[in-house]
Amino acid sequence: MEKTQQPANYGAEISLLDLLVTLADNAKLLILGPLAVGLVALAVAFVLPKRFESVAILQAEPVTASLIATAAVLDPAAASLGLTQNQSIEDAREALRGRVKTASGRTDKLLTITVSGATPSQAQDAAKAVLAATFAQSRPTGATKARLEAQLADSKNRLESAQIAGNTVRAIFDNTYVAAKVLKVGVGDLPRDYAELLNAISVAQAQVLLVEAQLEGLTDSQLVQPLTLPENAVSPRKGMIAVGATLASGFSLLLFVFVRNGLRSAEADPASAIKLARIRRALSFRSKAKASTSL
């Protein structure tokens, strides 16, 4: 029995001319198809729900970003927005958490808070609720508040004592300086002592301001950028959706065209036709087996 001889060029790479012929034969499909898909995607993008973002920048420690993501902040914010009326507090918390994004600066201690909503006012109202809950949670309570109040009173007493001592040394220094100038003698260690008292006063003032800030917590005074009222939606991005759909469909159709052309070429070759027939029989057998099993 004579073996079927394959063409001499069987298995060779497809030439550039063959590719161009395939593209030319399917030019309408490859051009009009992606354009149609892109137009449909653009139309769908117009009916998708819009999303707006309200942004605030707060001067705060990086730990504040973790605080915003806790239930202590999200639960009261969700309740004030009315999100707990039609769903559980856990579901409302997760829904609000998905709308809040934070980003902390590594060196400037600036915390960017971004809250999204279906409308500009909804995004801003949600951001206000989150900020208000964050401010309230940042204020110390209970034993921590009592400890800070005692520390503040002690720091104020130290500041007052340092200021009295400084004024006293200043008066003595002035009188001594006048006398020393008349008598042409030195003033001793008074200048150094007075400088040390001034340094102690500065340290005490800084301590008082620090404790007062801790007792006050975060406030609007730390807002570097107040909450914005967005004008333009951040999503859906209609142009990107249309372009992405056009490119994806174009690539898919191009792959389809080449696969279909390859199958047609394989059917024209006897050896490849036998293999394709075996594949079809195997697939049909499996489909029949599944049908019989389901019955």
PyMOL commands that set and color helices and strands:
alter all, ss='L'
color gray80, all
select helices_A, chain A and resi 16-25+27-47+63-68+71-80+89-97+120-138+142-183+190-216+220-222+238-268+270-294
alter helices_A, ss='H'
color red, helices_A
select strands_A, chain A and resi 52-59+100-104+110-117+223-225
alter strands_A, ss='S'
color yellow, strands_A
deselect
rebuild
show_as cartoon
